[in-house]
């Protein structure tokens, strides 16, 4: 089919706009590498494995921030994944038709709430509740574990993990719901026809086929948790330390950048913060690419199943 001049112009303009996003990402990465180079050259791999963060002596190590980011994100996933999968299964398989759309809208509305609002709620509601009710209870019954030892601050790793879990539930549940709906209905009918119970139908006919997509949804949630800044900064305590207790204050990579970027008075200090941002950039980029690949894999299988 012969394209008109307007069609060719539109196609080229759309191509340029699409490639500009890729170019912008590449330029962003290059800019961060260049600005982080003084820190990379001075500290090398020690930057990732040392815990000293001393702006006065210009000695920087990112291990406490990497630790805080990983632990808070894993804690958030441990709380959010079961809840999110329960929500997704209910909305996709069990809920009456009249309640599906309103309930889906309300859950997705959680993603539209600004993170600073979550942070304020965490400071004034969640942190006091944890300090005076939950943390003493956990210490009294599970205090023999290092995870539940130490003073009760209210703010700390546990509070940050709970806030993050609430923030990523809409992402994981929404994507998982779409993945479940993409599973061909014939698989459900086949399981029921073989005498499976409703739960066995969901477990074998739906969850079995949707594993890759659910994993992709979880990784998208993990990417959101890794990069969250404001809410975590307000409730995690912002102390560069590595502690086994979930009650102790901690720090994340996003939080240290937000807190200390304006205080960076030397080029090396600023470069160290940019290197932390570079690490966070590559981690979240890799996770999101992997998550999208898994979701596309499930969508492709579903499309072939419908075509058959």
N, C-alpha and C positions, 0 to 999 in steps of 0.2 A: 504494500500500500504506500503510495506516494504521499509524503508529508508536505503540508504547506509551510510557508515561511514562518507563520505564526506558531505552528506546531513545533517546528525545529527550534525556534527561539525559546518557547516555553520549556521544551525538554532540556535544553542547555542550561537555562536558568535554574530549573529544579535540580539538575545534576550539580551545578556549582553550589547551591544552597546545601545540598546533602553532604558534599565533600568538605564544605567549610566547617562543619561540625567536627569531622575527623581532623582537619587541619588545626582547628582551635585546641582540641585535646592534645595533639602532638606539640603544638607551640607551648601550651601550658606546662607539659612535662619537661620540655627543653628548658624553659625559663626557670623552673624549680631546680633542675639539675645544675644549671649555671650558678644560681644564687646559693645553692647548698654546697658548692664545691669547696670553699674554704674549710667548712666543717668536715667534709668527706676526706679531704687531704690531710687534715691534722689528726683526726681521731680514727679514721678507717673503720674497720670492723669492730673496734673497741666501743664505738658509739652505740652499738646494738647490745653489748654484753656487760656494760658497766652501769653502776647505779648512782654515781656522783653527779649532782646537778648544782654547780656552784658558779653563778654568774660573776661573782666578785673575782674569783681566781681563774675564770674562763675555762673551767673543766666541766665537760658536759657528757652525760651518758643517758641514753633513752630507755634503758631497761625498765625502770619503774612505770613509765608511761605505756610501754608496750604491754607489760604485765597487767596494768589496770584496764587497758582497752580490751585485752583478750578475756580476762576473767569476768568483767562486767558484761561483755557480749555473750559469753557462754552461759552465764547465770540468767541473762534475759531470755536466751533461747530455751533453757531448761524450763522456764516458767511459761513462755509464750507458745511453744510448739504444741504441747498437749491441748491447751485451751483453743488455739487457732484451728487445729485439726478437728476438734469437737465441733466448733462453730461451722467449719466448712462442710463437714459430713451432715450436720443437721440441715443446713441451708440447701445443700445439693440433693440430699436423699430422703430426709425425714420430715422436713417442715411442711405444713399445709401451704398451698399455693398462695393464699391471701396474705400470709405473713412474710413470705420470702423477700419480696422487694423492700418493704418498710424496714425489716430487720437488717438486710444487707446495707441499706442506705445509712442506718444509724451506726453500724459498725465501721463503715468506710468514712463516716463523719469524724471519727476519732483521728484519722490521718490528717484532717484539715485543721485540727487545733494547733496553734503555734506552740513550739517547744518551750517557750518562756512561760506559757500558762501551765504546762506540766511541771516546770521547775518550781513555780510559785506554789502550786498545789503540793508538790513534794516537800517543800520547806515548811509550810504552815499546817499541813494535814498529815501527810504520810510519815515524815521524820519524827514528829512527836508521838504518833501512834506506835511506831516501831520502837522508839526509845523507852516508852513506859509500859508497853504491853507485850509486843512480839519478842523483842530482844531479851528481856528478862525470862520470858517463857522458854525460849530456845536455849538460853544459857543454863537454866535450871534443869532441863530435861536432856539436852544434848551437849552440855558443857564439857564432857569428856573428849569431844572432837575439837581439834584446833580451829575449825571453821566458826565455832560459836563460843569463842573465848575472848576475854578482854572487856574493856569499858564500853558502856552504852552511850554512844554519841548521837544516835538518831541518824545523822548524815553518815555516809560511808558507802562501802561497796554494795551492801545488801540493798540500800535505798536506791542507788543508781541502777542496779539490776532490775528492780521492780518497775521503776519508771521506764526503763528501756523496753521491758517486756510489754507494758501497756502500749507503748508507741509503735511497736512492730507487729502487734496482733492484727491490725487492719491489713497490713501488707501480706502477711503469711496466709491469713484466712481468705482474703479476696482472691489471691492467685490460686490457692489450693482449691477453692470452690470452682473456679473456671476450669482447672485441670480435671476435676471430678466430672464436670458437665461435658468435657470433651471426650470422655470415655464412651465408646459406642454403646447405645442402649441394648443392643443385641447380647452383649456380655451379661448384663443383668438378667435378661430373659432366659439365657441359657442356664445360668446358675439356678434360677428359680425353677426352671423346668427339670433340672436334675434333683430337685428336692432340697435345695439349700434354704436355710432360714434367712430372714432379712439381714441379720448381722453377718452370716457367712457370705451372703451375696455381696455386701459392702466390702468385707475383708478380702475375699478372693477375686470378685469380679471387678471391683472398682479400685481399691487400694493397691492391689497387685499390679494393675496396669498403670497406675498413676504415680508410682514410686519416684520416677525420674523428675516428673513435674513438681511433686511435693518437695523433693530435695532442692529443686531450683527455687521454689518459693521460700524455703528456709534460708537458702543462701542470700536471696534478696533481702530478707529480714535481717540477716547477719550483716550485710553491707550497710543497711540503715543504722543498725546498732553501733557498728564500728565508727561511723562518721558523725553520729549525733554529738552536738556540742553544748548548746545552752542549758538544756534540762539537766544533763549530766554534770556540768560545771557547777550548777547551783546546789546539787545534793550529794556529791561524791566526797566532799571534804577537801580536795585539792592539796594533798600532802604527797610529795614524791618519795614514797616508801614501798617496800614489798612486804606485805604482812599476810599471814595465813588466814587470819580472822576476817570474816565478812563484815564484822562490826567496825573494823578500822577504816579510817579515811584513806583514800587512794587518789590517783590521778590518771587521766587518759591522755592520749596524744592530741585529740581535738581540744580538750580542756586546757592543756598547757599552752597551746598556740593562742587560744582565745584570751587567756589570762595574762600572758607575758609578752605578747607581740608588741604592745605599745610601750613596754618597759625595757625593750631590748636596746641598750645604750651603746653596744659595740657591734662591729661587723661580724665577729665570730659568734656572738650571742644570737644575732638575727639569723645567721647562716645555720646554726644548730636548730633553731625553730623551723626554718624552712626545710631542713633535712627530715625532721619529724613529719612535716606535712607531705613531703615526697614519699616517705614510707607509707603513710596512710593512703595517699593517692593510688599507689600501685596495688596495695592490698585490696582496696575497695573496687578498683577497676577490674582486677583479675576475678574477684568474687562475682561481680555483676556479669561479666562475660560468660563465666561458667554457668551461672544461673539461667541466663537467657538461652544458652545452648541447650540446657536440659529441658527447658520449657518448650523450645522449638522442636526438640526431639519428640516429646509427647504429642504436641499438636500435629506433627507430621504423621505419626502413627494413627492418630484419631482420624485425620483426613483420609488416609488410605483405607481405614476400616469402613468409613462411611461410603467411600467410592466402591468398595467391594460389595 
